[in-house]
Amino acid sequence: MKVLVLHRLVSEKRKTMDDHLYSFQRYVDGVEFTYCDFFLKIPSFLRLIKWDGIILHYTLLASRWDKEIWQLPVDNISAIGSLSGFKVAIPQDEYAEVQELQKIFRNCKVDTVFTCLFPEDYDKIYPISETGLKHRFTTFTGFIDESTRSSIEKLSKEITTRDIDIGYRARNVPYWLGKHGQIKREIAVRVLNAPKPQNLSIDVSIDPKDVFYGDDWTRFLLRCRCTLGCLGGASLFDPDGTIRKAVDTYMSQNPQATFEEVENQFFPGKDFSLSLFALSPRHFECAMTKTCQILVEGDYQGVFIPGKHYIELKKDFSNLEEVFKKASDSELCQKIAETAYQEIAQSEKYTYRAFANQVIDHIREHIKVQPHSLLKALLFKILMFVHDQMTPVRRFFFRGRRKYLVVLRPALKKFLSIGP
């Protein structure tokens, strides 16, 4: 069985991104995966192979957010429709620019979407008539990676003291995510400004300078008895990105504007037109580090249960005093964290292995595996090797360099014979 994974490499990769992208190759047996960085155009030699399945990864589909870059490959992306194979798309951040996704699914003849949306929003975002989709499934934005779980266990042996009672890092998020998007920052502000027991150690910040990355983030969680959190996602639906552009322009000129001011001017009465509230990889990371989570009340997709896997914080913050008392109870926090670790972090149900095999099993159900020519397969491997070696050179000239894209691109395209 041969499966093609189309993606786009980005300059600032996160480990969770790599975990998601390469989960198919790492955790699915009996399948030959080919990863292709879709840069500017689809290599014509991909048509040499009769693919059994084709996966459009979210790193490719997320390119729609950058219009200047997106217009380079968009005219060629429909060429995916000419490739053989059962096609699956795995998008994320589906609260905006979804008209581009609808167009891609239709033109590329995508069969199935694994979405972060809930079934009640399927027809609103991905109507069958507009997309041509045959199957729609709800999934998470991220899962538990086995290698990450192992590395956390090693780090936990180095850090054995929970010297921070409540730790948290958040950032200011754009208003065009809607009211729900503002909760991450509001949690931090409320906790910082609320009267707290003197014996409670707090390390909460929304300053970008205090952000942790990689293992430093894991070490921070291992030092925290509790951490704050909420469901990710957005509550405002912006199908063509019009609201986002208007809000960004306004905020660049009025950086002190409040959410209410922006809402009244650009999207009055439109908030909570979408319920894209989803678990994030951070929730699973906390379970793996045995850090007790204090989460804003909500439906955590049946995975995390209040009182059992986390301490619940009311949306109106009316029980904040009670939450502080529970955070001061080390035995209670340890019990909750241990339960989440045993029932969620140690469960194979929420792993990338389970997710990757779910996707591939779905493809298997809808295809008849075709025999492949050995000669064509060998030629393809040679061409793919050359393509992989040339990709960094092509990316150097085009990716993220607007001055090259605008000024030098036509000349480079003619000289190097690359690009669309």
C-alpha positions in Angstrom: 0.0 0.0 0.0 1.4 3.4 -1.0 0.3 6.6 0.6 1.5 10.1 -0.4 1.6 12.8 2.4 1.5 16.3 1.1 2.7 19.0 3.5 4.6 22.2 3.8 7.6 22.7 5.9 7.7 26.0 7.9 10.5 28.0 9.2 9.4 27.9 12.8 8.5 24.2 13.4 7.1 23.0 16.7 7.6 19.5 18.0 3.8 18.9 18.2 3.7 19.7 14.5 6.4 17.1 13.6 4.7 14.6 15.9 1.4 15.0 14.0 3.0 15.1 10.5 5.2 12.0 10.9 2.9 9.9 13.0 1.8 8.0 9.9 5.4 7.0 9.1 6.3 6.2 12.7 3.2 4.2 13.8 1.6 2.5 10.9 2.9 -0.8 9.7 2.7 -2.3 6.2 2.4 1.0 4.4 5.0 2.8 2.2 4.7 6.5 2.9 6.2 9.2 0.7 6.4 12.7 2.2 6.4 15.6 -0.3 6.8 19.3 0.6 4.2 21.0 -1.6 6.2 24.0 -2.6 4.9 26.2 -5.4 3.7 23.3 -7.5 3.2 19.6 -7.4 6.1 17.6 -9.0 4.8 16.0 -12.2 6.5 12.7 -11.5 4.1 12.0 -8.7 1.8 10.9 -11.4 4.1 7.9 -12.1 2.7 6.1 -9.1 -0.8 4.8 -8.6 -1.3 6.0 -5.1 -3.6 4.1 -2.8 -4.1 7.1 -0.6 -3.2 10.8 -0.4 -3.2 12.8 2.7 -3.4 16.7 2.7 -1.8 17.6 6.0 -2.7 20.7 7.9 0.7 22.3 7.4 -0.2 22.6 3.7 -3.8 23.7 4.3 -2.7 26.3 6.8 -0.8 28.1 4.1 -4.2 29.7 3.2 -3.6 32.2 6.0 -0.8 34.0 4.2 -2.4 35.2 1.0 0.9 36.5 -0.5 2.5 33.1 -0.2 -0.7 31.1 -0.8 -1.3 32.6 -4.2 1.9 31.0 -5.5 0.7 27.3 -5.3 -3.0 27.8 -5.2 -3.4 27.7 -9.0 -1.5 24.4 -9.1 -3.0 22.7 -6.0 -6.0 21.5 -8.1 -3.5 19.2 -9.8 -3.8 16.9 -6.8 -7.2 16.0 -8.2 -5.5 14.3 -11.2 -3.5 12.0 -8.9 -4.9 8.5 -8.2 -5.8 7.5 -4.7 -8.3 8.0 -2.0 -7.8 11.5 -0.7 -8.0 12.6 3.0 -7.7 16.2 4.3 -6.7 17.0 7.9 -7.2 20.8 8.3 -7.0 22.9 11.5 -8.0 26.4 12.6 -11.3 26.1 10.7 -12.9 29.2 12.1 -11.6 31.4 9.2 -10.6 31.2 5.5 -12.7 28.0 5.1 -13.9 29.1 1.7 -10.4 28.3 0.5 -10.7 24.9 2.1 -14.1 24.2 0.4 -12.5 25.1 -2.9 -9.5 22.9 -2.4 -11.7 19.9 -1.3 -13.9 20.3 -4.4 -11.1 20.8 -6.9 -8.8 18.2 -5.5 -11.6 15.7 -5.2 -11.0 15.1 -1.5 -13.1 12.1 -0.2 -12.8 12.5 3.6 -12.0 15.3 6.1 -10.8 14.7 9.6 -11.9 17.9 11.2 -11.8 19.6 14.6 -15.4 20.6 14.1 -18.3 18.9 15.9 -21.0 17.2 13.8 -23.5 20.1 14.5 -21.2 22.4 12.5 -20.4 20.0 9.6 -23.0 21.4 7.2 -22.2 25.0 8.1 -18.5 24.7 7.3 -18.3 21.7 5.0 -21.6 21.3 3.1 -21.5 18.3 0.8 -22.8 20.4 -2.1 -19.9 22.9 -1.8 -17.1 20.4 -1.0 -18.0 17.1 -2.6 -16.9 15.4 0.6 -18.2 11.8 1.2 -17.1 11.4 4.8 -16.6 13.8 7.8 -15.0 12.8 11.1 -14.2 14.8 14.3 -10.7 14.5 15.7 -8.3 16.3 18.1 -5.8 18.9 17.2 -3.0 16.8 18.7 -2.4 13.6 20.6 0.0 11.8 22.9 3.3 11.0 21.3 5.1 7.9 22.6 8.5 9.4 22.3 7.4 12.6 24.1 5.9 10.5 26.9 9.2 8.7 27.3 11.3 11.9 27.4 8.9 13.4 30.0 9.4 10.3 32.2 13.2 10.8 32.0 12.9 14.5 32.8 10.6 13.8 35.7 13.5 11.9 37.4 15.6 15.1 37.3 12.8 17.4 38.6 11.2 15.9 41.7 10.0 19.1 43.6 6.8 20.9 42.8 7.8 24.3 44.0 5.2 26.2 42.0 1.6 25.9 43.2 0.0 27.4 40.1 2.0 28.0 36.9 0.7 29.3 33.6 1.8 31.0 30.4 -0.6 32.7 27.9 -0.4 35.3 25.2 -2.6 38.0 23.9 -4.7 36.5 21.1 -6.4 38.5 18.3 -10.0 39.7 18.8 -11.1 38.1 15.6 -11.1 34.7 17.4 -14.2 35.9 19.3 -14.9 36.1 23.0 -13.9 32.4 23.5 -10.4 33.2 22.2 -9.9 35.8 25.0 -10.4 33.3 27.8 -6.7 32.2 27.8 -5.5 35.7 28.7 -8.5 36.4 31.0 -7.6 33.4 33.2 -4.2 34.8 33.8 -5.4 38.3 34.6 -8.1 37.1 37.0 -5.7 34.9 38.9 -3.0 37.5 39.1 -5.5 40.2 40.4 -7.5 38.0 42.8 -6.7 37.8 46.5 -4.9 34.6 47.2 -3.7 32.6 50.2 -0.2 33.9 51.2 1.2 30.4 51.2 0.3 29.9 47.5 3.2 30.1 45.1 2.1 31.7 41.7 4.1 31.9 38.5 1.6 33.2 35.9 2.5 35.5 33.0 1.2 36.8 29.7 4.5 38.5 28.8 6.0 37.0 25.6 9.4 37.2 27.2 8.4 34.6 29.8 7.4 31.9 27.2 9.0 28.5 27.4 9.8 26.3 24.5 10.6 22.6 24.1 12.1 20.9 27.1 12.0 24.1 29.1 8.2 24.1 28.9 8.2 20.5 30.1 10.5 21.3 33.0 8.2 24.2 33.9 5.2 21.9 34.0 7.1 19.4 36.1 7.7 22.1 38.7 4.0 23.1 38.8 1.5 21.4 41.1 -1.3 23.0 39.1 -1.6 24.8 35.8 -4.5 26.8 34.3 -6.2 26.1 31.0 -9.3 26.1 28.8 -10.5 24.7 25.6 -8.7 26.0 22.5 -10.4 27.2 19.3 -12.6 30.1 18.5 -16.2 31.3 18.7 -16.3 33.6 15.7 -16.9 32.3 12.2 -15.1 34.3 9.5 -15.4 32.2 6.3 -13.5 34.5 3.9 -11.2 36.3 6.4 -12.9 39.7 6.0 -13.3 40.2 9.7 -9.7 39.2 10.4 -8.3 41.7 7.9 -10.5 44.6 9.1 -9.7 43.9 12.8 -6.0 43.6 12.2 -5.9 46.9 10.3 -7.9 48.6 13.0 -5.7 47.2 15.8 -2.5 48.3 14.1 -3.9 51.9 14.3 -5.6 51.5 17.7 -3.6 49.1 19.7 -5.3 50.0 23.0 -8.8 49.2 21.7 -10.9 46.9 23.8 -12.6 43.7 22.7 -16.0 45.2 23.2 -15.1 48.2 21.0 -13.9 46.0 18.2 -16.8 43.6 18.5 -19.4 46.4 18.2 -17.6 47.9 15.2 -16.7 44.8 13.2 -18.8 41.8 14.2 -21.8 42.8 16.3 -24.1 39.9 17.1 -21.9 37.4 15.2 -19.9 36.0 18.0 -20.6 32.4 19.1 -21.8 31.6 15.6 -19.4 28.7 15.8 -18.6 26.3 18.6 -15.0 25.3 17.6 -13.9 24.5 21.2 -11.3 21.7 21.2 -8.8 19.9 23.3 -5.2 21.0 22.6 -1.9 19.2 22.9 -1.2 21.1 26.1 -4.0 19.2 27.9 -2.3 15.9 27.1 1.2 17.4 28.0 -0.2 18.3 31.5 -1.5 14.8 31.9 1.9 13.3 31.0 3.7 15.5 33.4 1.2 14.7 36.2 0.4 18.4 36.6 -3.1 19.0 38.0 -5.1 21.1 35.6 -7.4 23.9 36.7 -9.7 24.2 33.6 -12.5 26.6 32.7 -15.8 24.6 32.7 -16.6 23.1 29.3 -17.0 19.9 27.4 -13.6 18.4 27.1 -14.8 16.0 24.4 -15.5 13.3 27.0 -11.8 12.9 27.7 -11.2 15.0 30.8 -13.9 14.8 33.5 -14.3 17.6 36.1 -13.4 16.6 39.7 -11.7 13.5 38.4 -9.2 14.7 35.9 -9.1 18.4 36.6 -10.3 21.1 39.0 -13.2 23.0 37.4 -13.1 26.8 37.3 -16.5 28.4 36.5 -16.7 30.6 33.4 -17.7 33.6 35.6 -14.8 32.9 38.0 -17.3 32.8 40.9 -15.5 29.8 42.5 -12.0 31.2 42.2 -11.5 31.3 46.0 -12.6 27.6 46.2 -10.1 26.8 43.4 -7.3 28.4 45.3 -8.1 26.2 48.4 -8.0 23.1 46.2 -4.8 24.1 44.6 -3.3 24.4 48.2 -4.3 20.8 48.9 -1.3 18.8 47.7 -2.9 15.5 48.3 -6.0 16.4 46.3 -3.9 17.8 43.4 -1.7 14.7 43.4 -4.7 12.4 43.3 -6.3 14.3 40.4 -3.0 14.4 38.5 -2.3 10.7 39.0 -5.8 9.8 37.8 -5.4 11.8 34.6 -2.0 10.2 34.1 -3.2 6.7 34.5 -6.5 7.0 32.6 -5.5 9.4 29.8 -1.7 9.8 29.5 -1.2 6.0 29.7 -4.1 5.2 27.5 -3.4 4.1 23.9 -6.7 5.6 22.9 -5.4 9.1 22.7 -2.1 8.5 21.0 -0.8 9.4 17.6 -0.5 5.7 16.9 -4.2 5.3 17.3 -4.9 8.4 15.2 -2.6 7.5 12.4 -4.0 4.0 12.2 -7.5 5.3 12.2 -6.8 7.4 9.1 -5.0 4.6 7.2 -7.7 2.0 8.2 -10.3 4.4 6.8 -8.4 4.6 3.5 -8.0 0.8 3.4 -11.8 0.4 3.8 -12.4 2.3 0.6 -9.8 1.1 -1.8 -8.6 -2.0 -3.5 -4.8 -2.1 -3.3 -3.2 -2.0 -6.7 0.0 -3.8 -7.8 2.9 -1.5 -8.5 5.6 -1.7 -11.2 9.0 -2.2 -9.7 10.7 -0.2 -12.5 8.4 2.8 -12.0 8.9 2.5 -8.2 12.7 2.6 -8.7 12.5 5.6 -11.1 10.2 7.4 -8.7 12.6 6.9 -5.7 15.4 8.4 -7.8 13.3 11.4 -8.8 12.0 11.9 -5.2 15.6 11.9 -3.9 16.5 14.7 -6.4 13.3 16.6 -5.4 14.2 16.4 -1.7 17.7 17.6 -2.3 16.5 20.6 -4.4 13.7 21.6 -2.0 16.0 23.6 0.4 17.5 25.5 -2.5 14.0 26.4 -3.9 12.8 27.3 -0.4 15.8 29.6 0.1 14.8 31.8 -2.8 11.0 31.8 -2.3 9.7 31.0 1.2 9.2 33.9 3.5 11.2 36.4 1.4 8.7 38.9 0.0 11.4 40.9 -1.8 12.4 37.8 -3.8 8.7 36.9 -4.4 7.8 40.4 -5.7 11.0 41.5 -7.5 13.2 38.5 -8.4 10.7 35.7 -8.7 9.9 36.1 -12.5 13.6 36.2 -13.4 14.5 33.3 -11.1 11.6 31.2 -12.4 12.8 31.6 -16.0 16.4 31.0 -15.1 16.0 28.1 -12.8 12.8 26.7 -14.5 11.1 26.3 -11.1 7.9 27.7 -9.6 4.4 27.5 -11.0 
